[in-house]
Amino acid sequence: MSTSTDKPADTRDLRLDLFRGLANWAIFLDHIPNNAIAWLTTRNYGFSDAADIFVFISGYTAAFVYARRMEVQGVVAGAALLLRRVWQLYVAHILLFVFYAAAIGFIAQRGHSHLLDEFNVKWLIEQPVATLTQGLALKFKPLNLDVLPLYIVLMACFPPLLAVMRRFPDPALAASAILYLTARWLGWNLPAWPSGDWYFNPFAWQLLFVIGAWVAMGGGGRVKAVVLSAPMVALGAAYLAFAMAVTLAVRIDATWIFPSALIDLFDPNDKTNLAPYRILHLLALMIILVRLVPKDSIVLRSAMARPLVVCGQRSLEVFCVGIFLSFVGHFILEMWSNAFVTQVAVSLAGISLMTLVASYRTWSRALDSRPASRRPPRAGRAEEGMTR
């Protein structure tokens, strides 16, 4: 147990941006049904998927950024800045919710009414006031709009935990693990509207977020020698191979090659309550990736990796755009053509647009950071500019 103040890593790790960008691309592809390009994503080859990567890295990044703010500006100021980010996330979710639901409703009214049920927005037609109210409370979520509310709740609850984690990271992680086990044992979850529970159970998924934060707060450095040792890497690779074999067997309906009792342990994959084998799979995947791609790898600064890195750096904007584009892609494939060439075109177009949005936001933020000239324009120049 550490009793001294743990600090996050000294410099930002571009691998975080790379993998979060990859997760955003995968979430976009996975949310388009019957899309053959989605076979490139991790969900088809293991127990965890892009959502696990997104939450883990989000926890790491939150601790990395706001622990420093607490250290420099104080705990209260750091918590206030973190909650300001929560408000930004909430506003982004509401805007996405409105545009998403409006787009689905617009198309549904033009001869595609089945989309109302398929995307769980029929309640906006039947009970608009109640639906909007529950949407503002994060209890009503159309199809594919589950990740951002989870992120909002995790970030909103993070300030007190981060304040404790700065001095006692190991007990904070232990408390998170206890909450995870208790929630799974007692069936805790948040209620959804009009029925059921949250698809991503926050009481369970908080553990992955906190693990990411714990790694950023020095936990990763303290266990680095062990987790990156040859035996641990070999064990992680073996687990990834096993997870790939089981997942592929389920995907291609070849479960007969494994004992039924073994398949029953992993199928169906318990994503809602974040099954332990998902956590182990993600951690094994992180160990292998960290071993294969060191922090100073030239690959991270290459032109090939740039689109992924910039999408990871502008993750919120890219995520929201990707969710909306996944509906557009779904509509195109279902209503116009589901040919393989169309699937490729839709996937590439969506990824290109996401990258374009990320690049624009990076460029526009750079403009904000450039100081304006302090020298006032001459009168003649000002008048000339006004008359053009």
C-alpha positions in Angstrom: 0.0 0.0 0.0 1.3 3.4 -0.9 1.0 6.1 1.8 2.8 8.9 -0.1 1.3 11.1 -2.8 1.4 9.3 -6.1 1.7 11.4 -9.2 0.6 10.7 -12.8 3.1 10.1 -15.5 5.3 13.0 -16.5 4.4 13.2 -20.2 1.4 12.3 -22.2 1.6 8.9 -23.8 0.6 9.0 -27.5 -0.4 5.3 -27.2 -3.4 6.5 -25.3 -4.5 8.7 -28.2 -3.7 6.0 -30.7 -5.8 3.3 -29.0 -8.6 5.6 -28.1 -8.8 6.7 -31.7 -8.9 3.1 -32.7 -11.7 2.5 -30.2 -13.7 5.3 -31.7 -13.3 3.9 -35.2 -14.3 0.4 -33.9 -17.4 1.7 -32.1 -18.5 3.4 -35.4 -18.0 0.2 -37.4 -19.5 -2.1 -34.8 -22.7 0.0 -34.6 -23.4 -0.6 -38.3 -25.3 -3.9 -38.5 -24.4 -6.4 -41.2 -21.1 -4.5 -41.9 -18.4 -6.9 -43.0 -15.7 -4.3 -42.2 -16.6 -4.7 -38.5 -14.9 -8.0 -38.6 -11.7 -6.0 -38.3 -12.6 -4.9 -34.8 -11.5 -6.6 -31.5 -15.0 -7.7 -30.5 -14.8 -10.6 -32.9 -11.5 -11.9 -31.6 -11.8 -11.7 -27.8 -14.0 -11.1 -24.8 -13.5 -7.4 -24.5 -14.2 -4.8 -27.2 -13.8 -1.1 -28.0 -16.1 0.0 -25.2 -13.7 -1.6 -22.6 -10.7 0.2 -24.2 -12.6 3.5 -24.2 -13.5 3.3 -20.5 -10.0 2.2 -19.4 -8.2 4.9 -21.3 -10.8 7.5 -20.1 -10.0 6.6 -16.5 -6.3 6.9 -17.2 -6.7 10.3 -19.0 -9.0 11.7 -16.3 -6.5 10.9 -13.6 -3.6 12.1 -15.7 -5.1 15.5 -16.3 -7.1 16.3 -13.1 -4.6 14.9 -10.6 -2.2 17.5 -11.9 -4.8 20.2 -11.6 -5.5 19.2 -8.0 -1.7 19.2 -7.2 -1.2 22.6 -8.7 -4.5 24.4 -8.0 -5.8 22.5 -5.1 -8.4 19.7 -4.6 -11.4 22.0 -4.8 -10.3 23.7 -8.0 -9.3 20.4 -9.6 -12.7 18.9 -8.7 -14.4 22.0 -10.1 -12.5 21.7 -13.4 -13.4 18.0 -13.6 -17.1 18.8 -13.0 -16.9 21.4 -15.8 -15.8 18.6 -18.1 -18.8 16.5 -16.9 -21.0 19.4 -17.9 -19.4 19.5 -21.4 -20.0 15.8 -21.7 -23.6 16.2 -20.7 -24.2 19.0 -23.1 -22.6 16.9 -25.9 -24.8 14.0 -25.0 -28.0 16.1 -25.1 -27.1 17.6 -28.4 -26.3 14.2 -29.8 -29.5 12.8 -28.4 -31.6 15.5 -30.1 -29.9 15.3 -33.5 -29.9 11.5 -33.4 -33.6 11.2 -32.5 -34.6 14.0 -34.9 -32.8 12.3 -37.8 -34.4 8.9 -37.0 -37.8 10.5 -36.7 -37.4 12.5 -39.9 -36.6 9.4 -41.9 -39.2 7.2 -40.1 -41.9 9.6 -41.2 -40.9 9.1 -44.8 -41.9 5.5 -45.1 -39.4 3.8 -42.7 -41.5 3.7 -39.5 -39.8 0.5 -38.4 -36.7 2.6 -37.4 -38.7 4.0 -34.5 -38.8 0.6 -32.9 -35.4 -0.5 -34.1 -33.6 2.5 -32.6 -35.9 2.7 -29.5 -37.2 6.2 -30.2 -40.9 5.4 -30.6 -41.5 6.8 -27.1 -40.7 10.3 -28.5 -43.8 10.0 -30.6 -46.0 8.3 -28.0 -44.9 10.2 -24.9 -42.7 13.1 -26.0 -42.6 15.1 -22.7 -41.9 12.1 -20.5 -39.3 10.8 -23.0 -37.5 14.1 -23.1 -37.6 14.4 -19.4 -36.1 10.9 -18.9 -33.6 11.6 -21.6 -32.4 14.6 -19.7 -32.1 12.4 -16.6 -30.0 9.9 -18.7 -32.6 7.2 -18.0 -33.9 7.0 -21.6 -31.3 6.2 -24.3 -31.9 5.4 -28.0 -30.0 2.5 -29.5 -26.2 3.0 -29.4 -26.3 6.0 -27.0 -25.3 4.1 -23.9 -21.5 4.8 -23.7 -21.6 8.6 -23.2 -24.1 8.5 -20.2 -21.8 5.8 -18.6 -18.9 8.1 -19.1 -20.8 11.1 -17.6 -21.7 9.2 -14.5 -18.2 7.8 -14.0 -16.7 11.3 -14.3 -19.3 12.9 -12.1 -18.4 10.5 -9.3 -14.7 10.7 -9.8 -13.6 13.9 -7.9 -13.8 12.4 -4.4 -12.2 9.2 -5.5 -9.4 11.0 -7.2 -8.8 13.1 -4.2 -8.3 9.9 -2.1 -6.4 8.1 -4.9 -3.7 10.9 -4.9 -2.6 9.6 -1.5 -3.9 6.1 -1.2 -4.2 4.6 -4.7 -4.2 1.0 -3.7 -7.0 1.3 -1.1 -9.0 3.3 -3.6 -8.6 0.5 -6.2 -9.5 -2.1 -3.5 -12.7 -0.1 -2.7 -13.6 0.0 -6.4 -13.1 -3.8 -6.6 -15.3 -4.4 -3.6 -18.1 -2.2 -5.2 -17.8 -4.2 -8.4 -18.1 -7.6 -6.7 -20.9 -6.4 -4.5 -22.9 -5.0 -7.4 -22.5 -8.2 -9.3 -23.5 -10.3 -6.3 -26.5 -8.2 -5.4 -27.6 -7.2 -8.9 -27.1 -3.5 -8.4 -27.7 -1.3 -11.5 -29.4 2.0 -12.4 -32.9 1.9 -13.7 -33.6 2.8 -17.3 -36.8 4.2 -18.8 -39.4 3.0 -19.7 -38.2 -0.3 -18.3 -35.2 -2.4 -17.5 -31.7 -1.3 -16.4 -28.7 0.5 -17.9 -27.0 -1.5 -20.6 -23.6 -0.5 -19.2 -23.9 -1.1 -15.4 -22.0 1.8 -13.8 -21.5 -0.1 -10.6 -19.5 -2.7 -12.5 -17.9 -0.6 -15.3 -16.5 1.8 -12.7 -13.8 -0.8 -11.9 -12.3 -0.6 -15.4 -12.3 3.2 -15.2 -10.6 3.1 -11.8 -8.0 0.6 -13.0 -7.1 3.0 -15.7 -6.8 5.8 -13.2 -4.8 3.7 -10.8 -2.3 2.9 -13.6 -2.0 6.6 -14.3 -1.4 7.4 -10.6 1.7 5.4 -10.4 0.3 1.9 -10.1 1.4 1.0 -13.6 5.0 2.0 -12.8 5.0 -0.1 -9.6 3.9 -3.3 -11.3 5.6 -2.7 -14.6 8.5 -5.1 -14.0 6.1 -7.9 -13.2 3.4 -7.4 -15.9 6.0 -6.9 -18.6 8.1 -9.9 -17.6 8.5 -12.8 -20.1 6.2 -15.2 -18.1 3.4 -12.7 -17.8 3.6 -11.7 -21.4 3.5 -15.4 -22.4 0.5 -15.9 -20.1 -1.3 -12.9 -21.5 -0.7 -14.1 -25.1 -2.0 -17.5 -24.2 -5.2 -16.0 -22.7 -5.7 -13.8 -25.8 -5.3 -16.9 -28.0 -7.9 -18.8 -25.9 -10.3 -15.9 -25.9 -9.9 -15.6 -29.7 -10.6 -19.3 -30.2 -13.8 -19.3 -28.0 -15.1 -16.0 -29.5 -14.6 -17.1 -33.1 -16.2 -20.5 -32.3 -19.3 -18.6 -31.1 -19.3 -16.1 -34.0 -19.1 -18.7 -36.7 -21.3 -21.3 -34.9 -18.5 -23.8 -34.4 -19.0 -24.3 -30.6 -18.9 -28.0 -31.0 -15.1 -27.9 -31.0 -15.3 -27.0 -27.2 -17.1 -28.7 -24.3 -20.5 -27.1 -23.9 -19.8 -26.4 -20.2 -16.8 -24.3 -21.3 -18.8 -22.3 -23.9 -21.6 -21.7 -21.4 -19.1 -19.7 -19.2 -18.5 -17.2 -22.0 -21.6 -17.2 -24.1 -23.5 -15.0 -23.9 -20.8 -12.5 -23.1 -21.8 -10.6 -20.0 -21.1 -7.0 -21.2 -23.7 -5.3 -19.0 -22.1 -6.3 -15.7 -18.6 -6.4 -17.1 -17.7 -10.1 -16.6 -14.3 -10.7 -15.0 -13.1 -12.4 -18.1 -13.6 -9.2 -20.0 -11.4 -7.3 -17.6 -8.7 -10.0 -17.8 -8.9 -9.9 -21.6 -8.4 -6.2 -21.8 -5.5 -6.2 -19.3 -3.8 -9.0 -21.2 -4.4 -7.0 -24.4 -2.8 -3.9 -22.9 0.2 -5.9 -21.7 0.9 -7.2 -25.2 0.3 -3.8 -26.8 2.6 -2.0 -24.4 5.2 -4.6 -25.0 4.9 -4.4 -28.8 4.5 -0.6 -29.0 6.9 1.2 -26.7 6.2 4.7 -25.6 9.0 6.2 -27.8 8.1 4.2 -30.9 8.5 6.1 -34.1 5.2 4.5 -35.3 3.3 6.8 -32.9 4.5 9.9 -34.8 4.3 8.4 -38.3 2.0 9.7 -41.0 0.2 6.3 -40.9 -0.7 6.7 -37.2 -1.6 10.4 -37.4 -5.3 9.9 -38.2 -5.8 7.5 -35.3 -3.8 9.8 -32.9 -5.8 12.9 -33.8 -9.1 11.1 -33.5 -8.0 10.0 -30.0 -7.0 13.5 -29.0 -10.4 14.9 -30.1 -12.3 11.9 -28.7 -15.5 13.5 -27.6 -16.2 15.2 -31.0 -15.2 12.1 -32.9 -17.3 9.8 -30.7 -20.4 11.9 -31.2 -19.9 12.2 -35.0 -19.2 8.5 -35.2 -22.5 7.5 -33.4 -24.5 9.8 -35.8 -22.6 8.4 -38.8 -23.3 4.8 -37.7 -27.0 5.5 -38.1 -26.5 7.1 -41.5 -24.4 4.1 -42.5 -27.0 1.7 -41.2 -29.7 3.5 -43.2 -27.7 3.5 -46.4 -26.9 -0.3 -46.2 -30.5 -1.2 -45.3 -32.4 1.0 -47.7 -30.1 1.3 -50.7 -27.5 -1.4 -51.0 -25.9 -3.9 -48.7 -23.2 -5.0 -51.2 -19.7 -5.5 -50.0 -18.4 -2.5 -52.0 -21.1 -0.3 -50.3 -20.1 -1.6 -46.9 -16.5 -0.6 -47.7 -17.4 2.8 -49.0 -19.7 3.6 -46.0 -17.0 2.5 -43.6 -14.2 4.4 -45.3 -16.4 7.5 -45.7 -17.4 7.5 -42.0 -13.8 7.1 -40.8 -12.7 9.8 -43.2 -15.3 12.2 -41.9 -14.4 11.4 -38.3 -10.8 12.1 -39.1 -11.7 15.4 -40.8 -13.7 16.6 -37.8 -10.8 15.7 -35.5 -8.3 17.5 -37.7 -10.5 20.6 -37.9 -11.0 20.7 -34.2 -7.2 20.4 -33.6 -6.6 23.2 -36.1 -9.3 25.5 -34.6 -7.9 24.9 -31.1 -4.5 25.8 -32.3 -5.8 29.1 -33.7 -7.3 29.9 -30.2 -3.8 29.4 -28.6 -2.0 31.7 -31.0 -1.6 35.2 -29.4 -3.1 38.0 -31.5 -0.9 40.9 -32.5 -0.8 43.7 -29.9 0.0 46.4 -32.4 -3.3 48.2 -33.4 -3.8 48.5 -37.2 -3.2 51.9 -38.8 -6.2 54.0 -39.5 -5.8 53.7 -43.2 -5.5 49.9 -43.2 -8.5 49.6 -40.9 -10.7 51.8 -43.1 -9.5 50.0 -46.2 -10.4 46.6 -44.6 -13.9 47.9 -43.7 -14.6 49.1 -47.2 -13.7 45.9 -49.0 
